[in-house]
C-alpha cells in the first residue's frame, strides 16, 4: 500500500469515527465510555496521519 493510500484510508476511518461520535453524542443517554474510546481512536488516527504526512 502506498503512503498516500494509507493516509487516505486513515482519513476515511477518521471521518467514520466522527460520524460514530456524533451519533453516540446525540443519543438520549450517550455512553461516556464509548465516547471516550471513540475519541481516543480518532486522536490516534490523527496522530498517525500527521506522522505519515511529515515522513
Backbone as a printed PyTorch tensor [residue, N CA C, xyz], in Angstrom:
tensor([[[  0.8560,  -1.1770,   0.0000],
         [  0.0000,   0.0000,   0.0000],
         [  0.8980,   1.2350,   0.0000]],

        [[  0.6040,   2.1640,  -0.8980],
         [  1.4020,   3.3790,  -0.9640],
         [  1.1150,   4.2720,   0.2450]],

        [[  2.0160,   5.1860,   0.4680],
         [  1.8730,   6.1060,   1.5930],
         [  0.5790,   6.9130,   1.4710]],

        [[  0.3000,   7.4120,   0.2620],
         [ -0.9060,   8.2270,   0.0760],
         [ -2.1710,   7.4110,   0.2850]],

        [[ -2.1860,   6.1730,  -0.1760],
         [ -3.3960,   5.3720,   0.0270],
         [ -3.5620,   5.0170,   1.4970]],

        [[ -2.4620,   4.8680,   2.2300],
         [ -2.5500,   4.6360,   3.6780],
         [ -3.1560,   5.8630,   4.3590]],

        [[ -2.6990,   7.0400,   3.9850],
         [ -3.2310,   8.2840,   4.5510],
         [ -4.7170,   8.4230,   4.2100]],

        [[ -5.0780,   8.1110,   2.9700],
         [ -6.4850,   8.1910,   2.5550],
         [ -7.3580,   7.2360,   3.3660]],

        [[ -6.8470,   6.0360,   3.6180],
         [ -7.5760,   5.0620,   4.4300],
         [ -7.7710,   5.5880,   5.8450]],

        [[ -6.7270,   6.1810,   6.4070],
         [ -6.8240,   6.7360,   7.7580],
         [ -7.8260,   7.8910,   7.7990]],

        [[ -7.8300,   8.7300,   6.7640],
         [ -8.7900,   9.8400,   6.7020],
         [-10.2180,   9.3180,   6.6730]],

        [[-10.4290,   8.2570,   5.9260],
         [-11.7610,   7.6590,   5.8440],
         [-12.1930,   7.1040,   7.1990]],

        [[-11.2860,   6.4120,   7.8740],
         [-11.5990,   5.8760,   9.1990],
         [-11.8450,   7.0080,  10.1900]],

        [[-11.0860,   8.1010,  10.0640],
         [-11.2390,   9.2680,  10.9310],
         [-12.6320,   9.8730,  10.7480]],

        [[-13.0680,   9.9990,   9.4940],
         [-14.4040,  10.5410,   9.2090],
         [-15.4930,   9.6150,   9.7440]],

        [[-15.2710,   8.3210,   9.6260],
         [-16.2360,   7.3500,  10.1440],
         [-16.3610,   7.4720,  11.6630]],

        [[-15.2360,   7.6620,  12.3310],
         [-15.2730,   7.8470,  13.7850],
         [-16.0100,   9.1300,  14.1450]],

        [[-15.8290,  10.1870,  13.3390],
         [-16.5830,  11.4330,  13.5560],
         [-18.0810,  11.1550,  13.5540]],

        [[-18.5170,  10.3800,  12.5710],
         [-19.9410,  10.0360,  12.4680],
         [-20.4000,   9.2350,  13.6820]],

        [[-19.5930,   8.2700,  14.0910],
         [-19.9670,   7.4370,  15.2350],
         [-20.0170,   8.2560,  16.5260]],

        [[-19.0850,   9.2060,  16.6750],
         [-19.0740,  10.0790,  17.8540],
         [-20.3260,  10.9580,  17.8530]],

        [[-20.6460,  11.5380,  16.7060],
         [-21.8330,  12.3930,  16.5940],
         [-23.1010,  11.5910,  16.9040]],

        [[-23.1840,  10.3680,  16.3480],
         [-24.3550,   9.5240,  16.6030],
         [-24.4900,   9.2000,  18.0860]],

        [[-23.3870,   8.8200,  18.7120],
         [-23.4280,   8.4670,  20.1350],
         [-23.7860,   9.6920,  20.9730]],

        [[-23.2320,  10.8380,  20.6190],
         [-23.4620,  12.0690,  21.3750],
         [-24.9190,  12.5280,  21.2910]],

        [[-25.6050,  12.1690,  20.2110],
         [-26.9940,  12.5880,  20.0320],
         [-28.0050,  11.5720,  20.5470]],

        [[-27.5370,  10.4790,  21.1040],
         [-28.4520,   9.5090,  21.7090],
         [-29.0580,  10.1240,  22.9720]],

        [[-30.2300,   9.6670,  23.3780],
         [-30.8410,  10.2050,  24.6030],
         [-29.9400,  10.0510,  25.8350]],

        [[-29.2480,   8.9370,  25.9360],
         [-28.3150,   8.7080,  27.0450],
         [-26.9710,   8.2550,  26.4870]],

        [[-26.1370,   9.2120,  26.0390],
         [-24.8460,   8.8330,  25.4660],
         [-23.9850,   8.0920,  26.4920]],

        [[-23.2670,   7.0960,  26.0240],
         [-22.3770,   6.3130,  26.8780],
         [-21.0160,   7.0050,  26.9040]],

        [[-20.6460,   7.5630,  28.0440],
         [-19.3950,   8.3170,  28.1310],
         [-18.1810,   7.4240,  27.8890]],

        [[-18.2690,   6.1660,  28.2510],
         [-17.1650,   5.2390,  27.9990],
         [-16.9610,   5.0000,  26.5130]],

        [[-18.0560,   4.8360,  25.7960],
         [-17.9860,   4.6480,  24.3430],
         [-17.4390,   5.9150,  23.6910]],

        [[-17.9370,   7.0710,  24.1170],
         [-17.4530,   8.3350,  23.5550],
         [-15.9560,   8.5050,  23.7890]],

        [[-15.4960,   8.2080,  24.9890],
         [-14.0730,   8.3440,  25.3020],
         [-13.2420,   7.4180,  24.4210]],

        [[-13.7030,   6.2000,  24.2440],
         [-12.9830,   5.2400,  23.4100],
         [-12.9250,   5.6980,  21.9530]],

        [[-14.0470,   6.1580,  21.4310],
         [-14.0870,   6.6290,  20.0460],
         [-13.1850,   7.8450,  19.8530]],

        [[-13.2120,   8.7600,  20.8070],
         [-12.3780,   9.9580,  20.7040],
         [-10.8980,   9.6080,  20.7750]],

        [[-10.5450,   8.6380,  21.5920],
         [ -9.1530,   8.2020,  21.6820],
         [ -8.7100,   7.5630,  20.3630]],

        [[ -9.5630,   6.7400,  19.7850],
         [ -9.2470,   6.1300,  18.4840],
         [ -9.0510,   7.2120,  17.4250]],

        [[ -9.9140,   8.2170,  17.4510],
         [ -9.8340,   9.3130,  16.4840],
         [ -8.5220,  10.0830,  16.6570]],

        [[ -8.1380,  10.3340,  17.8970],
         [ -6.8880,  11.0370,  18.1660],
         [ -5.6920,  10.2360,  17.6620]],

        [[ -5.6960,   8.9360,  17.8960],
         [ -4.5870,   8.0910,  17.4350],
         [ -4.4870,   8.0930,  15.9130]],

        [[ -5.6350,   8.0650,  15.2420],
         [ -5.6210,   8.1300,  13.7780],
         [ -5.0540,   9.4650,  13.3100]],

        [[ -5.4640,  10.5390,  13.9580],
         [ -4.9710,  11.8700,  13.5870],
         [ -3.4590,  11.9510,  13.7640]],

        [[ -2.9650,  11.4270,  14.8780],
         [ -1.5260,  11.4430,  15.1270],
         [ -0.7770,  10.6280,  14.0790]],

        [[ -1.3240,   9.4740,  13.7030],
         [ -0.6730,   8.6510,  12.6880],
         [ -0.6840,   9.3440,  11.3310]],

        [[ -1.7970,   9.9990,  10.9860],
         [ -1.8580,  10.7350,   9.7170],
         [ -0.8090,  11.8420,   9.6920]],

        [[ -0.6900,  12.5820,  10.7880],
         [  0.2920,  13.6650,  10.8520],
         [  1.7070,  13.1190,  10.7320]],

        [[  1.9630,  11.9970,  11.3880],
         [  3.2940,  11.3880,  11.3310],
         [  3.6200,  10.9770,   9.8920]],

        [[  2.6570,  10.3760,   9.2100],
         [  2.8810,   9.9290,   7.8360],
         [  3.0180,  11.1030,   6.8710]],

        [[  2.2680,  12.1740,   7.0960],
         [  2.3310,  13.3260,   6.2020],
         [  3.6540,  14.0670,   6.3300]],

        [[  4.2980,  13.9680,   7.4760],
         [  5.5760,  14.6570,   7.6910],
         [  6.7550,  13.7080,   7.5370]],

        [[  6.4850,  12.5330,   7.0200],
         [  7.5030,  11.4980,   6.8630],
         [  8.3760,  11.7780,   5.6710]]])
